[in-house]
């Protein structure tokens, strides 16, 4: 490549190219972003009010290098968080956990925590609608897995049974969540299918 005056480009320094660091900070954010966008859309259309629950933390140490730039240096979780999302839809209390996996043929149950299952069981007992949203990233497919099925699989897992849910099983007992334009992940249509069954 040459400049308009005919001279060729000469780099000013021989610095080695900076190695790009892998950023794992947002590996699980794609599903969360799609759900948050769907929730914003549902809310704007007065269809539902569903929000992501904040994780309760206790701040222990804060550094104040400048008044406007406080930095949390040390914090810990006050208590185990419950599930990712909750809200109201058609008069029903909705409570669900969202999980993403890079695996193709199964979903590991170790990605779920006992306190989350106990929380959903308590909500289910009070008439709430509880489920898992399982997103298979490599397949770009999402399923609403009902809590009734999760409870069976979880109890079996806790008693030494299968440690994973096969994709085939998930497809048999779940409600597929369709992809679209607005919202990108319309999971309330799958909730409607579950309610109408």
C-alpha positions as CSV (number, residue, x, y, z in Angstrom):
1,X,0.0,0.0,0.0
2,X,1.3,3.4,-0.9
3,X,0.5,7.0,0.1
4,X,-0.8,9.4,-2.5
5,X,2.8,10.9,-2.7
6,X,4.1,7.4,-3.8
7,X,5.9,6.5,-0.6
8,X,5.2,3.1,1.0
9,X,3.9,2.8,4.5
10,X,6.6,2.2,7.1
11,X,5.5,1.2,10.7
12,X,6.9,3.5,13.3
13,X,7.8,0.8,15.8
14,X,8.3,-2.9,15.9
15,X,6.1,-3.5,19.0
16,X,4.8,-7.0,19.2
17,X,1.1,-7.4,18.7
18,X,-0.8,-7.3,21.9
19,X,-2.3,-10.7,22.7
20,X,-6.0,-10.5,23.0
21,X,-7.1,-11.9,26.3
22,X,-10.1,-14.2,26.4
23,X,-12.9,-12.5,28.2
24,X,-15.1,-14.9,30.2
25,X,-16.9,-12.3,32.1
26,X,-20.0,-12.4,30.0
27,X,-20.2,-16.0,29.0
28,X,-23.7,-16.5,30.4
29,X,-25.0,-13.1,29.5
30,X,-26.6,-13.8,26.2
31,X,-29.6,-15.6,27.7
32,X,-30.0,-13.1,30.4
33,X,-29.9,-10.2,27.9
34,X,-32.6,-11.9,25.8
35,X,-34.8,-12.4,28.8
36,X,-34.3,-8.8,30.1
37,X,-35.2,-7.5,26.6
38,X,-38.3,-9.7,26.5
39,X,-39.3,-8.5,30.0
40,X,-38.9,-4.8,29.0
41,X,-41.0,-5.5,25.9
42,X,-43.7,-7.3,27.9
43,X,-43.8,-4.5,30.4
44,X,-44.0,-1.8,27.7
45,X,-47.0,-3.7,26.2
46,X,-48.7,-4.2,29.6
47,X,-48.5,-7.9,29.2
48,X,-46.5,-8.8,32.3
49,X,-44.3,-7.3,35.0
50,X,-41.3,-9.6,35.4
51,X,-37.9,-8.6,36.7
52,X,-34.5,-10.0,37.4
53,X,-33.9,-10.3,41.1
54,X,-30.8,-8.6,42.5
55,X,-28.3,-10.8,44.3
56,X,-28.2,-9.7,48.0
57,X,-24.6,-8.7,48.9
58,X,-23.0,-7.2,52.0
59,X,-20.3,-4.6,51.2
60,X,-17.4,-4.9,53.6
61,X,-14.7,-2.6,52.2
62,X,-14.9,0.3,49.9
63,X,-12.1,2.4,48.4
64,X,-12.8,6.0,47.6
65,X,-10.0,7.2,45.2
66,X,-12.3,10.0,44.2
67,X,-15.6,11.0,45.6
68,X,-17.4,10.1,42.4
69,X,-15.5,6.8,41.9
70,X,-16.1,4.5,44.9
71,X,-14.8,1.0,44.3
72,X,-16.1,-2.0,46.2
73,X,-13.0,-3.9,47.3
74,X,-14.6,-6.7,49.4
75,X,-18.1,-8.0,49.6
76,X,-19.9,-11.3,50.3
77,X,-23.3,-12.8,49.7
78,X,-25.7,-12.2,52.6
79,X,-27.7,-15.3,51.8
80,X,-28.1,-17.8,49.0
81,X,-30.0,-16.2,46.2
82,X,-33.3,-17.7,45.2
83,X,-34.1,-17.8,41.5
84,X,-33.3,-15.4,38.7
85,X,-36.7,-13.9,37.8
86,X,-40.1,-13.3,39.3
87,X,-43.2,-11.3,38.6
88,X,-46.9,-11.3,37.6
89,X,-48.5,-12.6,34.4
90,X,-52.3,-12.8,33.9
91,X,-52.8,-12.8,37.6
92,X,-50.2,-15.7,38.2
93,X,-47.1,-15.3,40.2
94,X,-44.2,-16.3,37.9
95,X,-40.8,-17.5,39.3
96,X,-38.1,-19.1,37.2
97,X,-34.4,-19.8,36.9
98,X,-32.6,-19.3,33.6
99,X,-29.7,-21.6,32.6
100,X,-27.5,-21.6,29.6
101,X,-25.3,-24.5,28.4
102,X,-22.8,-25.0,25.6
103,X,-23.5,-28.7,25.6
104,X,-25.5,-30.2,22.8
105,X,-27.1,-33.4,24.0
106,X,-27.8,-32.8,27.7
107,X,-28.1,-30.3,30.6
108,X,-26.2,-31.0,33.8
109,X,-28.3,-30.9,37.0
110,X,-25.3,-29.6,38.9
111,X,-26.0,-26.2,37.3
112,X,-29.0,-26.0,39.7
113,X,-28.7,-25.5,43.4
114,X,-30.7,-27.1,46.2
115,X,-31.9,-23.7,47.6
116,X,-33.3,-22.8,44.2
117,X,-35.3,-26.0,44.0
118,X,-36.6,-25.5,47.5
119,X,-37.6,-21.9,46.7
120,X,-39.5,-23.0,43.6
121,X,-41.1,-25.8,45.5
122,X,-42.4,-23.3,48.1
123,X,-43.7,-21.0,45.3
124,X,-45.3,-23.9,43.5
125,X,-47.1,-25.0,46.7
126,X,-48.6,-21.5,46.9
127,X,-50.0,-21.7,43.3
128,X,-47.1,-19.9,41.6
129,X,-45.9,-20.9,38.1
130,X,-42.4,-22.1,38.4
131,X,-40.0,-23.4,35.7
132,X,-36.5,-23.5,34.2
133,X,-35.6,-21.8,31.0
134,X,-32.9,-23.9,29.5
135,X,-31.0,-22.4,26.6
136,X,-28.8,-24.6,24.4
137,X,-26.4,-22.0,23.0
138,X,-24.8,-24.2,20.3
139,X,-28.3,-25.2,19.0
140,X,-29.8,-21.7,19.6
141,X,-32.8,-23.4,21.1
142,X,-34.6,-22.7,24.4
143,X,-37.1,-24.7,26.4
144,X,-39.5,-24.0,29.3
145,X,-38.9,-27.0,31.6
146,X,-41.8,-27.2,34.1
147,X,-41.1,-27.3,37.8
148,X,-43.1,-30.6,38.2
149,X,-40.6,-32.3,35.9
150,X,-37.6,-30.6,37.6
151,X,-38.7,-31.8,41.0
152,X,-38.9,-35.4,39.8
153,X,-35.4,-35.2,38.1
154,X,-33.9,-33.4,41.1
155,X,-35.2,-35.9,43.7
156,X,-33.9,-38.7,41.5
157,X,-30.5,-36.9,41.2
158,X,-30.3,-36.4,45.0
159,X,-30.8,-40.1,45.5
160,X,-28.0,-41.1,43.2
161,X,-29.8,-41.1,39.9
162,X,-29.0,-39.4,36.6
163,X,-27.0,-36.3,37.0
164,X,-28.2,-34.8,33.7
165,X,-31.3,-34.2,31.6
166,X,-31.0,-35.5,28.1
167,X,-32.0,-33.1,25.3
168,X,-34.5,-35.8,24.1
169,X,-36.2,-35.8,27.5
170,X,-36.2,-32.0,27.7
171,X,-37.9,-31.9,24.2
172,X,-40.5,-34.4,25.3
173,X,-41.7,-32.7,28.5
174,X,-40.9,-29.1,27.8
175,X,-42.5,-26.2,25.9
176,X,-40.3,-24.9,23.1
177,X,-39.6,-21.1,23.4
178,X,-39.9,-19.6,19.9
179,X,-37.4,-17.0,18.6
180,X,-38.8,-14.0,17.0
181,X,-38.2,-10.3,16.4
182,X,-40.1,-8.6,19.2
183,X,-39.3,-10.0,21.7
184,X,-36.3,-12.1,20.6
185,X,-37.2,-14.8,23.1
186,X,-41.0,-14.9,23.6
187,X,-41.1,-17.2,26.6
188,X,-44.6,-16.1,27.7
189,X,-46.1,-18.0,24.7
190,X,-44.6,-21.2,26.2
191,X,-46.0,-20.2,29.6
192,X,-49.5,-19.9,27.9
193,X,-49.0,-23.4,26.4
194,X,-48.2,-24.7,29.9
195,X,-51.2,-23.0,31.5
196,X,-53.6,-24.3,28.8
197,X,-52.5,-27.9,29.2
